[in-house]
Amino acid sequence: MDYKIMFVDDEKEILTSLRRLFMEDGYNIVLAQSGNEALEILKKETLDIIVSDQRMPEMSGVEFLEQAKLCSPHSIRILLTAYADINAAIDSVNKCDLFKYITKPWNNDEFKRSVRYAFELKKLREENDILQQLTRKQNIELKDLNENLEKKVKKQTTEIHKMLEESRMFNKKLEKSFINSIKVFINMIKLKNPAAPTHLKNTAKMTKAIARKMGLSESEIKEIEIAALLHDVGKIGIMDSIINKAFGEMSTSEKSEYMKHPILGQAALESIENMNDIGVIIRHHHEKWNGHGFPDKLRADKIPVGSRIIAVASDYDELLNGMFLPAKFAQSDAIDYIIKNSKQRYDPDVTEIFVLIITCLPVDRKEKAETKISSSDLKKGMILARDIFTTSGFLLLNEGTIITNRHISNIIDFEKAERKRYEIFVVSS
């Protein structure tokens, strides 16, 4: 495996345990028994992931990761911490640009899953860097052309047309890459909770309608819609036994753990360009109008407007589906709950608009009925119910694609090349 991961801990037994845990996955593992030793290694080697214990003599994990961020800014950083040091770990999320903190003693499966997600994020960052470099190169070339256009217009007309076409195609690829990044996050959430994508789509649909009715700009609406689609991304870092419970069924300690997910959600997006504002909206979608929410106890219009909208849309959908309280609410009861909690949990202006549009906004409560077929049964006009990926993980066709004869030929050609039948799901008629 090309990626390298370094574990830093002053206890040799723990390092041996970590090496044994991750060796079977084929990772290239580097060990260090102190922050200073690890910093010396960073001067000589490029490391993709750094996992450090918090409590170490001479230099704590947070202090080490702060210095590691300076000398190896592209490394993904993870902190191992005891429950007693949770507050210090939370405070270090922004300071160290922390991807995740893991409490000790850890669960082996969750630890390995977190490292796997970190590698996926590293890959996304590298792909994003390549696209940004190409963008800058295109912009420099276009600027040069514009400055000299008057002198070169006759000679370079053909080249200019070619450059513009390449730029147009590149922007389409960039937009597609952004959309695919969102899909990756949603698929990661789905691994934790298969029902989550339906909730996220319902919330985004309602959020978009409320934002448009409020007269927000198209760019603000798009930003809030994306935040709605990703508002539960922080739950990737929460234990399955907690996130698959209704909030009203959680114990006090489980609620405390659950309430970290908005901060984790913001942290997951901070390293992705153009996603910072979306991360802020996600961080505050559990704040309450009366200031009794979490994580920062913001109140009234100090809460970002996107967060206020998502709070209403998400809670309404969770009430209908038994995700908020143990029992599912009828639609009229769910609407009454939102109205009764206006000026306490919810922005009264958002609540008023929500009530105006809710009867006109159909929301799917179940996943679309789908049928599994083989490529030989595909017909022109069918609609894909799920994405189709090659064995190497390449996205071949998106969910919702209307099948054409060319799509069918491409799928069959890829299956022949890879000598494998793909799992194909179409919307049932």
N, C-alpha and C positions, 0 to 999 in steps of 0.2 A: 504494500500500500504506500502511495507517495506521501500522504499526509503524516506529519509528526505531531506527537502529543507529549508534553512534559508534565510530570507530577512532582510537586514540591512539598515535602513534609519532613520535619525533624526526626520523626520516628521511622527507623529503618523497617520495622515490621509492617507498618502501614504501606510503605512504598513497595515492599515485596508483595503484599496483598493486592495492591492496585495493578502491579505488573502482571500477576497471575490472572486477575479478573479480565484484563483487556488484551492479554497476549493471544488468546484464542480467536480474537476478531482480526488478527493480522495487522494491528497498528504498529507503527514505528515508534517505540516508547523510549523516552529519555527521563532519567531520575535525578533529583537534586535534593540534598538534605538541609538546605538553608536558602534564604532569599539571595544572599550574596553569591553562593555557588551557582544558583540559577541565572543570575544576571551575567555572570562570566560566560555561561553557556550561550546566552542570548547574543553575546558579542560575536560568537563564532558560528552559530547555527540559526537557520530560519525555522521557526516553530509555528505550527498552525493553531494549536490549542494549548493553553497553559492552565493547569488545575493546581491551585495552591491551598494548603491548609491555612486557616486564620491564625491559630495560636502557635506561634513559633518564637523561640528566643531571638534576641537581637533585632529582628525585623518581623513585624506581623504580616499576615497574608495581604491585607489591604495596602500596607506600605510597600510591599514588594510589587503588587500588581500595578500600583501607581507608577513606579519606576519602569516596570515592564511595558506599560502602555507607551512610555516615551521612546524606549529603544526598540520596541517591536509593535508598532501601532496596529498592524494588520492581524495580529494574533487574536484568537477568541479567548476570552478570560472567564474562568469559572472559579468560584470560591467555595471551599469546604469549611463549614462552620457548625459549631454546636448551637443548640437552641438558645443558650444563654447569650450568644453573640448575634442573635437575629437582627436586633436594631442596628448594630454596627454594619452588618452585611447590607441591610436595606439602604443605609446612608451612603454606602460605597458604590451603589449601582451606577450613579452618574459619575462619581469621582474616578472610578476605575474603568468606566465604560464596560461594566460587567454584563456578560451574557446571561449568567444564572448563578445563584448560590444554592448549594446542596447541603442539607442538614445532616449531621452525624448523630447516630449511626445511619448510614445510607442504605437504601434498598438497591441491591445489585442491578435488577432489571431496569429500574427508573434511572439509575446512574448511567448505565450503558445507553439507554434511550436518549438521555440528555446529550451525551457526547456525540451520538449519531446525528441528532438535530444540529449540534454545533458545526459538525463537518458539512452538513447540508447548507447551513447559513454561510459558512466560509466559501463554499462553491458559488452560492448566489452572489456574494460580494465580489468574487473574482470575475464572474461574468459581467456584473454591473460595471466594474472598473474598466473592462475591455470596451464595453459600449460607450462609457463616458470618454475614454481616450479617442475613440473613433469620432465621437461628436465634436470634441475640441479640434481634432484635425480637420474635420469638414468645415467648422466655423472659421478657422484660420484661412483655409483655402478660399472660402467664399468671400471673406473680408478682403483678401488680396485681389480677387477678381473684381470686386466692387470699386476698389480704389483706382484700379487701372482700366476700368471698363471703357471709358471714352476713347483711349488710345488703341485698345485691343478689340473693340467691338466687332469689326469686320472679320478679323483673323480668327477670333475665338468663339464665334457664335455657336458653332457646333459643339465645342467643348463645354460651353456654359450650359447648353441644354442637357448635355450628358451629366454634368455635375448636379444640376437641379433634380434630375430624375433619380440619381443615386441618393441625394439627400432625402427625397421623398420616400424612397424605399427604406432608407435607414431609419427615418422617423417612424415608419410603420413597424419596423422590427423592434424599435425601442419601446413603442407603445405595447406591442405584443409581449415583449419581455416583462414589462411592468405588470400586465394582466396575468401572465403566467406566474410571476412572483406571488401575486395575491392568491392564485389557485394553489400554489405550493403550501402557503400558510393554512388555507382552508382545509386542504387534504391532511395536513399535520393535526389540525383540530379534530378532524373526522376520525383519525386513528384513536383519539382519546374518547370520543363520544360520537358514534355513528349518526345520531339524530341532530347533531349540531348544525350541519349545513342548511337544513330546512329552517331552523330558527334564525340563522344568520341572514338567509335570503328574505324571509318574512320581515325581519327587522329592517333590513336595508330598503326593502320596497316601501314600507310605511314611513321610514325616515325620509326618504326622497320626496314622498308626497307632502309630508308636513313642511319640510324645508322649502319646497317650491311654493306652497301656500303662504308661507311667511315672507315671500318676496326676496329670498336670498339670491345672490348671483349664481350663475351656472358653475363657476369654479368652486364656490363654497358648497354648493349642492353635491358636486362630484366628490369633493374632499370628505364631506360628512357621510356620503353613501359608502365610500371605501372604508371609513372608520367603522361604520355599522357592520360591514361584512367581516371586519377583523377585530371587533370589539372584545371577543373572547379568546384572542390568540394567547393571552397570558396564562390561560388554563392549561396550556401544554406543560407548564412547569408545576402543576398541582396534581396530587395523587388521584388516581382513578376513583378510589373509594370515596373521595370527597366530591369531585365534580359531577359524578353521576347521581348525586342525591339532590332532592329539592332543598332549597336554602332553609326552609322552615323545619326540615328534618335533621339539620346538622347540629352537632354538639358545639359547645362554646369554643373548644380548641379547633374544631374543624372549620367553624366560621372564621376564626382568626387566620387560619391558613388560607382559606378561600379568598379573604379580603386582600391578599397580596397580588391577585392576578391582574388588576389594572396596572400596577407598577411594572410587573413582569412583561405585560403586553407592550407598554411604552418602550421598555428597554430592548425588546426584540426588534423594534422598528427603527431605533435611533441611528443605527449604523447604515441604514439604507437611505440614499439621497432622495430628497423630496418627500420623505415620510415623517419628518419631525412633527409637523403640525397635526398630522393624523394621529401620531403617538400621544400628543397632548390631549386630544379629544378622547382617546381610549382611556387614558389615565383617569379622567374625571367622570366617566359615564355612570359611576355609582355614587357621586356626590348628591346631596339632597338640597332642595330649595331652602330648608330651614337650617342648613349647616351641620346636620347630624349624620352626614354620609361619610364615605371613605374614598381615597386614602388621606386626603388633605383637609377635610371638613370645610370646604369652600361653601359659600352660601350665595343665593340669589344670582344676580348677573355677574358675579365673580366666576361662576361656572361657565366654561365655554358653551356657546349656543348649541354647537353640535352635540356636546355631551348631554345637554338638557333634553334635546330631541330624542337621542338614542335611549335615554332612561325611560321615557314614556313608551316608545315603540317596543323596546326589548321586554320590559316588565309586562306589557299587555300580552305579547305573544307567549311569554313564560307562564302567565296566569292561565291562558287557554290550554296549555299543554302540560300543566302540572310540574313545571320546572321551578316555579317561584315558591309555591306552597304545595303540600302533599297532594291535595285534591285539585282536579281540573275545574276551572271556572266556566260557566256558560258565558257567551259573548256579552250579554246584558250585565251580568255580575262583574265581569272583568272591566267593562266600561265604567260601572258604578264605582269600582275600587279606585280607578285612576282619578275620577272626579272627586271622590271623598278625600283623596290624599293630595289634591291640588293645594298649593301654598305650603305644604309640609314636605312631601317627597318631590313634587313636580312643579315646574314653572307654570303658573296659571295661564300665561299666554299660549304656551305650547299645548297645555291641556285643552284649552278652548278650541284651538284649531284641530287637534286630534279628534274631538267629539264631532266637529263639523264634517270631517272627511271619512270617519271610520265606516259609516254605512255604505260609502261609495267605493271602498278599497277592498276588493276580494283578496284574501290571503290564503294560500294553499296550506292546509294543515297536515298533509301527508306527502310523502315522496311520490313522484309520478310512477304509475304502474309501468313496469318494464319487462321485457322479454329477452332472454339470452338466446342468441342465434349464432350460426357459423357464417363465415364470409361468403360461402356459396349460396346462402339464403338471403343475402342482402339484396334489396331492391331500390331502385331510384325513387326518391321521395320519402324514404324512411328517415326518422329523426333519432339521432344518438341520445341515449339516456345517460351515458357515462363517457368520460374521456377514453380514448384508445392510446395506449403507450406501447412502444416497441420494447423488446427484452432489455435493451440498454437504457431504458428510461426516457427515450425521446418521445415528446408529445406528437402523435401522428394526427389525431383529429380531436377537436373540442366537443364536449357535451353540448347538445343543441344543434349540432351541424346537420343540415338537410342533405342526405346522401345523394350524390350524382354518380353517373356511370364511371367518371374518372376516379372518384373516391374509391369505388369498388375495385377498379383495376390496381390502384396504388396499394390498397390493403392486401390484395392477393399477392402482388409482387413482393411486398415486404415479408409476408408469411413464407413465401418460397425461399427468399434470401436467408431468413433466419431459421427456416425449417421448424416452424412452430405455429400452431393455431392461436390466434388472439381471442381473448374473451370479449365478445361484442354484445352490448345491451342496447336495445332500441325501445322507444316509447311504444307501449301497447296501444293499439287502436280501440 
